[in-house]
Amino acid sequence: MNIRKEAVGSTRGHSGQGPTTVDSYTLDTGNGLSVVIWTYGASTVEVLTPDRSGRVDNTVVRLPDLDSYQDRRRNPYVGATLGRYCRMVGDGRIRLDGVEHRLDRNEGTHHVHGGSIGFDRYVWEADAEHRDDELVLRLGLVTPDGDQGYPGTLSAEVVYRVDRDRRLTFEYRATSTAPTMVGLTNHAFWNLAGSGTVDHHRLAVNADRVMVFDSELLPLPQPPAPVAGTALDYREPRPIAGALIDNCFVLDDPAWAAELYDPAGGRAMRVFTDQPGLGVYSADKFTDRPRGGLCLEAGALPDPPGRDVSPFSRLDPGEVYRHRTTHEFLIR
């Protein structure tokens, strides 16, 4: 097991952070799993695993260079850590204790994935260590009160853990100086074949219900809908084929969240999380790689517009936001 650190380049900078050096960390178990993380966006850049024939491929979509990651037209949050809040906020408005806060509107009239300068646009501080039978990379970021409209100074951390059992774990923590809204996740586009589209992959999601959205993907103020008998019924594994998927599944059973399988190469990935929701997106609007990967974003269930922030997404001073998701890689 070893850890390698290399310089990638320097960012152009923005109003929240000047030009900053970006480093790449490779966490290599030497046992069939090697993960590359960049400090820009605390991003998952490569997840290298073998197929049943022993061929090693990168199973997440990556962009060619740092300039591409900084170009929003080419980078729809590829592999990034999303925050402060990883989903859509209708009309860019949130309410905390009856007080309305207006967030940056970066998707028409709405706020999505943390705003124009979200966590994906920052270079995070990093520290790596070899601990027992795992490799650990800790990345931290502090954003000020009022950043993108959110109240409170937020101290966030994401920990990547890679172990000999071919598991990649994301651990998120955050604290705030004022009541605020938080929901962190990873936006990797998974492709277990290493290339092409995910249409031939088989997907299973351990969910009986999904959130109900309007045409702008804003949640409606009604109970989640049963998946039985609908196009979103993935309780049993089945090919993705040409299905257009962009929804949030309600995870009622903590045993497991999802499984993705590439029958051609034999790679499988099981996802486990302590979060109540799983966003699944088939990358149909990814201009450079349409349907080139599948996002599996564990996190809180989205709040309908006009309501106070739910307990799932609210963080008060003195509390610690926590989220843990594990991806286990198998060969069949």
Solvent accessible surface area in square Angstrom, and as a share of the most:
residue,aa,sasa,rsa
1,M,47,0.21
2,N,68,0.35
3,I,51,0.26
4,R,116,0.42
5,K,124,0.53
6,E,104,0.47
7,A,80,0.62
8,V,49,0.28
9,G,32,0.31
10,S,67,0.43
11,T,13,0.07
12,R,144,0.53
13,G,27,0.26
14,H,58,0.26
15,S,110,0.71
16,G,45,0.43
17,Q,43,0.19
18,G,42,0.41
19,P,101,0.63
20,T,42,0.24
21,T,81,0.47
22,V,0,0.00
23,D,28,0.14
24,S,11,0.07
25,Y,14,0.05
26,T,7,0.04
27,L,0,0.00
28,D,33,0.17
29,T,1,0.01
30,G,68,0.66
31,N,78,0.40
32,G,28,0.27
33,L,2,0.01
34,S,14,0.09
35,V,0,0.00
36,V,15,0.09
37,I,0,0.00
38,W,15,0.05
39,T,5,0.03
40,Y,9,0.03
41,G,0,0.00
42,A,0,0.00
43,S,2,0.01
44,T,0,0.00
45,V,0,0.00
46,E,31,0.14
47,V,0,0.00
48,L,49,0.24
49,T,2,0.01
50,P,24,0.15
51,D,17,0.09
52,R,119,0.44
53,S,93,0.60
54,G,48,0.46
55,R,157,0.57
56,V,86,0.50
57,D,22,0.12
58,N,31,0.16
59,T,0,0.00
60,V,6,0.03
61,V,5,0.03
62,R,82,0.30
63,L,7,0.04
64,P,90,0.57
65,D,69,0.36
66,L,16,0.08
67,D,91,0.47
68,S,3,0.02
69,Y,2,0.01
70,Q,11,0.05
71,D,30,0.16
72,R,83,0.30
73,R,207,0.76
74,R,96,0.35
75,N,5,0.03
76,P,36,0.23
77,Y,25,0.09
78,V,0,0.00
79,G,0,0.00
80,A,3,0.02
81,T,0,0.00
82,L,0,0.00
83,G,0,0.00
84,R,4,0.01
85,Y,2,0.01
86,C,1,0.01
87,R,23,0.09
88,M,33,0.15
89,V,9,0.05
90,G,8,0.08
91,D,50,0.26
92,G,0,0.00
93,R,84,0.31
94,I,8,0.04
95,R,93,0.34
96,L,6,0.03
97,D,97,0.50
98,G,54,0.52
99,V,87,0.50
100,E,82,0.37
101,H,44,0.20
102,R,136,0.50
103,L,9,0.04
104,D,46,0.24
105,R,84,0.31
106,N,44,0.22
107,E,88,0.39
108,G,72,0.70
109,T,77,0.45
110,H,17,0.08
111,H,0,0.00
112,V,18,0.10
113,H,25,0.11
114,G,1,0.01
115,G,0,0.00
116,S,57,0.37
117,I,34,0.17
118,G,1,0.01
119,F,2,0.01
120,D,4,0.02
121,R,44,0.16
122,Y,10,0.04
123,V,12,0.07
124,W,5,0.02
125,E,140,0.63
126,A,33,0.26
127,D,91,0.47
128,A,32,0.25
129,E,62,0.28
130,H,100,0.45
131,R,90,0.33
132,D,127,0.66
133,D,88,0.46
134,E,37,0.16
135,L,0,0.00
136,V,0,0.00
137,L,0,0.00
138,R,61,0.22
139,L,1,0.01
140,G,23,0.22
141,L,15,0.07
142,V,97,0.56
143,T,1,0.00
144,P,80,0.51
145,D,94,0.49
146,G,43,0.42
147,D,20,0.11
148,Q,32,0.14
149,G,26,0.25
150,Y,1,0.00
151,P,18,0.11
152,G,0,0.00
153,T,42,0.25
154,L,0,0.00
155,S,50,0.32
156,A,6,0.05
157,E,46,0.20
158,V,0,0.00
159,V,0,0.00
160,Y,0,0.00
161,R,31,0.11
162,V,0,0.00
163,D,23,0.12
164,R,103,0.38
165,D,91,0.47
166,R,36,0.13
167,R,92,0.34
168,L,0,0.00
169,T,8,0.05
170,F,3,0.01
171,E,16,0.07
172,Y,4,0.01
173,R,70,0.26
174,A,1,0.01
175,T,58,0.34
176,S,9,0.06
177,T,94,0.55
178,A,29,0.22
179,P,46,0.29
180,T,0,0.00
181,M,5,0.02
182,V,0,0.00
183,G,1,0.01
184,L,0,0.00
185,T,2,0.01
186,N,12,0.06
187,H,7,0.03
188,A,2,0.01
189,F,0,0.00
190,W,4,0.01
191,N,2,0.01
192,L,1,0.01
193,A,28,0.22
194,G,30,0.29
195,S,71,0.46
196,G,51,0.49
197,T,56,0.32
198,V,0,0.00
199,D,43,0.22
200,H,79,0.35
201,H,0,0.00
202,R,82,0.30
203,L,0,0.00
204,A,3,0.02
205,V,1,0.01
206,N,27,0.14
207,A,4,0.03
208,D,76,0.39
209,R,82,0.30
210,V,10,0.06
211,M,17,0.07
212,V,33,0.19
213,F,44,0.18
214,D,53,0.27
215,S,116,0.75
216,E,95,0.42
217,L,65,0.32
218,L,15,0.08
219,P,3,0.02
220,L,61,0.30
221,P,87,0.55
222,Q,94,0.42
223,P,105,0.66
224,P,34,0.21
225,A,34,0.26
226,P,93,0.59
227,V,0,0.00
228,A,58,0.45
229,G,84,0.81
230,T,66,0.39
231,A,84,0.65
232,L,36,0.18
233,D,31,0.16
234,Y,1,0.00
235,R,96,0.35
236,E,132,0.59
237,P,61,0.39
238,R,80,0.29
239,P,62,0.39
240,I,1,0.01
241,A,54,0.42
242,G,55,0.53
243,A,32,0.25
244,L,139,0.69
245,I,2,0.01
246,D,62,0.32
247,N,29,0.15
248,C,4,0.02
249,F,1,0.00
250,V,6,0.03
251,L,21,0.11
252,D,84,0.44
253,D,61,0.32
254,P,120,0.75
255,A,61,0.48
256,W,56,0.20
257,A,1,0.01
258,A,0,0.00
259,E,17,0.08
260,L,0,0.00
261,Y,39,0.15
262,D,2,0.01
263,P,52,0.33
264,A,82,0.64
265,G,11,0.11
266,G,0,0.00
267,R,7,0.03
268,A,1,0.00
269,M,0,0.00
270,R,59,0.22
271,V,0,0.00
272,F,62,0.26
273,T,20,0.12
274,D,90,0.46
275,Q,23,0.10
276,P,29,0.18
277,G,0,0.00
278,L,0,0.00
279,G,5,0.05
280,V,1,0.01
281,Y,35,0.13
282,S,0,0.00
283,A,0,0.00
284,D,50,0.26
285,K,170,0.72
286,F,3,0.01
287,T,111,0.64
288,D,71,0.37
289,R,81,0.30
290,P,75,0.47
291,R,32,0.12
292,G,2,0.02
293,G,0,0.00
294,L,0,0.00
295,C,0,0.00
296,L,9,0.04
297,E,11,0.05
298,A,3,0.02
299,G,0,0.00
300,A,6,0.05
301,L,29,0.14
302,P,7,0.04
303,D,26,0.13
304,P,21,0.13
305,P,64,0.40
306,G,58,0.56
307,R,129,0.47
308,D,65,0.34
309,V,13,0.07
310,S,25,0.16
311,P,123,0.78
312,F,117,0.49
313,S,2,0.01
314,R,66,0.24
315,L,5,0.02
316,D,35,0.18
317,P,66,0.41
318,G,87,0.84
319,E,85,0.38
320,V,66,0.38
321,Y,26,0.10
322,R,148,0.54
323,H,5,0.02
324,R,115,0.42
325,T,7,0.04
326,T,18,0.11
327,H,6,0.03
328,E,43,0.19
329,F,7,0.03
330,L,55,0.27
331,I,72,0.37
332,R,121,0.44
